Amino acid sequence: MATEFLMPKLGLTMEEGTITEWLVADGDEVRAGAAVLVIETDKTETEVEAAGTGRISIGAEVGSTLACGERIGWILDDGEAAPSGSTTAGTEAAPTAPGPGSTAAAPASSSTAAPAAVIAVAATLPGGRIIASPFAKRLAAERGIDLSTVAGTGPGGRLPSEDLDGITPSTADTATHSVAPAPSLGHVPATAAARQLADLLGVDVANVAIEPSDGRVTRETVAQHVRTMLDDRTAATPTASPRPAVPAAAASSSATSLPPALQTPTSVTPMRGMRGTIAKRMHESLQSMAQLTLHMDADLDAVVADRDRRKAAGSAPGYTDYVIAAAARALQTHPYVNSQITDDGLALLPEVHVGLAVALDDGLIVPVIRDTLGRDLADLGAETSRLATAARDGALALPDLEGGTFSVSTLGMYGVDGFTPVINPPNTAILGVGRLRDDIVLDADGNVGTVKRMTLSLTWDHRAFDGAPAAEFCRTICTLLGDPAALDATGSTS
């Protein structure tokens, strides 16, 4: 019996997923629980397992964005065919021959032709999977670029999105590799949720403004378009002529558009994918919270000595691990910081899960150290190392990215002392970690000495708690860093 294979909902905030790779071919035999495709959400890439055992019938192409619960294929029994009427999602109509009177596009002149691409083999994983960022894979699918023709310049040959700058299907065609056709010029980039809402309300997505931070028509822009239409109709007089449809290009240059570039740019990176998500969420964070930042110095002589002792014994956590351990214990002492604002008020959260900001080639991601209080320093160091490596390899699972109650971000490795981190919603605070430095100090007798110090920068939501409690929380972290032995004791999160 044919079983529908649906786009899964892998988290509370997931609304849709984009297919970045099929790991099996159409018609292959698959077993329940085996990974069959890779999807990209607004947070990460993840493998999706087969919903049953049988022969797979692929119903959605690479690059297709589908809402959770939408069909992406079928699992069929031997000899069974996919139900009639099932179509492949994400396909474009085949181009037709020019009609009478139409003019074919002239080939580009030799003076403006793009330079030939350098034929290079991209770095691959076992099984032939190309190592590329999710954003790079999406751009390649949109532009019709074969990633196997592009050399990755990132760590280990990884291909970031910047490597696609200046590469088009025409330049890739100079290589011997096949290149997928570019999307039809008549195609309107829109999320699956946007198309569903537009169909429900009878709206043509071509008339809806594109969300600048995402590069596509979104559910929010469809809703705003409908509200604008209703407002215009309410204000119109009975004799007023109907409001003409607004082309997408004109809509996108409305009052929400940004000013044009002051100069001819050397390159333009679209604000979509991970970069667009970061831009949108950070802007929303600053718009929706009353954020303030304080800075406090922590003396780390005891931490340095403890780390040197552990290093001599064969292993040592990083300095950021000590800060995370101290922050987790401070959250237990000051529960108002381990919180989020809800419709009912300030919710104090009983479990402590600290997120660690990790920089990637094309953005930033915050994997979560679950049950942070229940880990000693050795376990904590191993977990932060695992999460950072998985984040840079694009191998984080969704549970690694959800449920954080507080975040830590460090710029110390870049020589930064203090900075203003932006809160990761729905948290009410985030801690910035600066570099370890030598400060000159005077003791009680007036003698000159040095001390290892680090500046901690706490940003908090003033709606949740005030400056004095914020300072008390940060001071507790500094005090705990003065006693590394206390950071090795596991605690309770309840």
Summary of the structure (lengths in Angstrom):
residues: 494
radius of gyration: 26.8
end to end distance: 47.6
largest distance: 97.1
contacts: 1473
relative contact order: 0.10
helix: 30%
strand: 22%
